[in-house]
Amino acid sequence: MSDVKTSEAMPKTDKITTRFRWSALQMEELKRIEVAMSDTILAALAKLPKDLNETYERILTGIDDVLYQRALTALQWLVSSPRPMFIEELIEACAIDPRRVPIVDKDHQLTALNMFEMLHDLITIRPTLQDDADNEDGVYTVVIAHFSVQEFLTGNDIVQSEARTFRIQNEAAQLFIARSCLVYLFLYNSFEHRHERFPLREYAWYNWERHILPEHPVVNSQVRRKAMLIFKFLGNDFLDSKYVLATQRYPQWPCGMAICLKIFYLCLS
């Protein structure tokens, strides 16, 4: 088997962890052999990916087409999030798409077990999920399993692979998440919803501006002050009166996007 692809500039510790990561994934692949005989093991060894990038390519292309958009959305959030996400936050995030109606599709949400099965070798969930029962909020965190996963998703190697549609471009991903956060707040950050469970609401409120200006932490406080004033000004009465006008003027935008994009651009001014 060929060696793991490593950059000459990569620190020695990173090279070692990358080799261990590749070996661990190879072992996981061998565990999937249904009948462990000498000939089936040899056949499986011959088919193993030759390096870590090919391993990730095979994992990504193996994701069912029906799950593609949710898988890509989950990976975008995990790569871009400033902190580990709770599993219930990520599940809710995968149900959001500001470009469609309904914006939040709660009728076809993933479960925690679905999330693990969909991205099994690309993410780490801690502590380990025991079953698919209703999990308590604020317990299970999800992160990208290894820095090499993020490097592959955001780098140039994926462009030349069969998994190119999973490439994550930072600016586009950050913009998508910022808009998703604003849409979520528009829908659920209101007085009448104050006692209801909306798993992504806290994350959206405290982190949306980080996705708008990820490289400018000093400006974040200024953006947040403006945003708070705008949200305070855009009360329920105002939103109700402008909602129909906005959607009539911009019929190509999904419901709520007119107001949310107005907030988005005002906060940058």
N, C-alpha and C positions, 0 to 999 in steps of 0.2 A: 504494500500500500504506500502511496506517495505521502510525503511530509505535509504538515499543515502549512498553509500559506501564512507567512509572517513577514512583516516589514523589518528591514534592517534597522530602522529608526525606532522600532518598538522596544520599550524597556524590557529588561530580562524577565522581571516578574510577570509582565503582561504576556510575554511569549510562553512562559510556563503555564499560566492559567489558561491560555488559549489552547495549548496542547492537551491539558487535562479536560477542558471543555469538549474538544473534538473527540477524545477517547471516550468520555462519558456518553456522548450522543451515539457513538458507534456501538457501545455496549447496549444501549437502549434499543437500537435497531436490531441487534442480534437476539434480544429477549423476545422479539415479536415472532420469531420462528415458531410455527405451530408444531412441527414435528422435528425434534432435535436429533438428527442423525448425521453421520460424518459427511455424507454427500450434500444434505440440505444446508449444513453449516458452511461447507466450502463454497456452495453456490451463493449463499448469502454474503459471505466475505468478498466474493468477486464482484458483487453488485453494490457494495458499500460506497458511499460518496468518497471521492479522493481527497477532499479537503473540507474545511469548515464552511466556506462559501457555498459549495455544492450541497452540503448538508442542509443549510438554511434554504437554499433554492428548492430542494426537494420537499422540505416541510411546508413552505409557502404554496408551492404549486399543488400540494396535496390537499389544500383546504377546499372544501366544496364550494362550487360557484355560488350557491345560494347564500353562503356565509361570507362571501368575499368582502362586501361593503362593511359589514360589522367587524370583520377581522381587521381590515385596514383602519377603520375608525378607532378601534381599541389600541392598535399599535401607534397611531398618531398621538393619541392622548398619553400613552405611557412614555413615548419618546419625548414629548413636549412638556409633560407635567413637572412643576418645580418641586414636587414632593411625591412619595409613594401614594398611590390612590387606593382607597378602600374598594373592595370588590363590588359593593353596592353602588358606589359612585361610577365605576367603570361600566357596569351593566346599564345604568341610566344614561351614561354618555353615549353608549352604542345605540341607544334608541332615538337619539337626536340627529336630525338632518335639516338645517335651516332652508335647504333648497326644495323641500317637498312638503306635501300636505298628507297626513298630519305631521307637524314638525317633530313632535315627540310621539313615537309609535309604541305605546305601552301594551298593545295587544300582542306584540310579537317579540317580547323581551327575552333575552338570554337568561339562563339561570347561572349560578356560580359554577356549577359542574359543567354546563355548556361552555362557559368561558375557558375553563381549564382544558377541556377536551379539544376545543377549537385551536388553542394556541399552546398546546401542552409543552413543547420543548422550547418555546420562545419566551415564556413568562415564568415567574416564580410567585407562588401564593403562600404567604406565611400568616399564621400557622397553617399546617396542612389541612385541606378540606377533608372532613370526615364523611360527609354524605351530602345529599342535595336538599336537605331540609332547610327551612327558613333560617338563615344565619343572622346572628345579631349584628347590628350596625356597628361600625367602628372597631372591628376585631381583625378581619382578614385584609391584609394589604397585598397589592399586586405591583410587581416591578418587572422590567425587562430582565430576563434571566442572566444575561452576561453582556459586557460592553461590546463584544464582537457582534451581537445581534443588532445593536443600534448602529454600529459601524457599517454593517452590511445594508441595513434598511436605508440609511442616509447617504451612503457612499456611491462611488461610480461603478463598482463591480456588479451591482444588481442590475444596472442598465443593460449590460450585455447578457443577462441571464433570462431564463424563462419566467422568472418572478418579477420582471421589470415593473409590472403594474402595481406592485407593493412598495415601490420606491417612495420614500417620504421626503418631500422638499420642505425645509424648515419654515420658510416664510408662508407658504400656502397652508401648512398644517397649523401654524400659530394663528393665522387669520380665521381658519375654519373653526378652531376651538374658541377663539374670542367671540365669534358670532354665535356659536352654540351656547356659550355662557350667557350672553346678553339675551338671546331668545328665551332661554330657560328662566332667567330672572324676570323677564317681561311676563311670562305666563304664570309663574308661581311665587314670585316675591311680592306678595300683597297681603293686606291685613286679613282678608277673609281666608287665606290659606295658611295663616300663621301657626295653626295647631296640626296641620297635616304633614305627612311624611313625604318629603321630596329629597331623596338622597344626595342630589348634586347641588342643592341650593347653597349650602355653606361654601363648598369649593368654588362655585361660580362667582359668588359675591367677593370672596377674598383673593381670587386669583385671576379674574378675567383680564385685568389690565396688564398682568405679567405676560399674557399672550399677545397683547397689542404691542408692548414695548419691552420685549424680553432682554434686550441688551442695555436698557437704560434704567437701572434700579432707582436712581435719584429722582427721575421724572415721575416714577410710579405714584408717589405721594401726591404730586400735583394733579395727575390724572384722576386719582381716586377722589380728591376733594371736589373736582369739577363734576365727576360722575355722581357723587352723593347729592350735590345740589340739583343736578338734572333729574335724578330719580325722585327727589323730594318735590320738585316742581311738576313733574309728570305724574300727578296723582291719578286715581281711578277715574274721576270725572273728566279730566283732560284726556286721558287715554280713550275713554269711551266716546268722547265727542270727536276725536281725531281718527279713530280706528277705521270707520267706514270711508271717510275722506281719503285716508292714506291708501287703503286697499283699492279704492276706485281709481285713484290717480296712478297707482303703480300695480295694475292687475297682474303683471308678470311675476311679482314677488309673492311668496307664500304669506299667509296670514301672520301679521305681527312683524314682519321683516322691515316694513317701512319705518316704524317707530324705533325698532332696535338699531337699524343702520343709522338713523338720525342721531341716536345716543352715541353710537360708535364714532361718527365723524365729529360730533360736537366735542367729545372728550379729547380728541386729538388737536383741536383748534387752539 
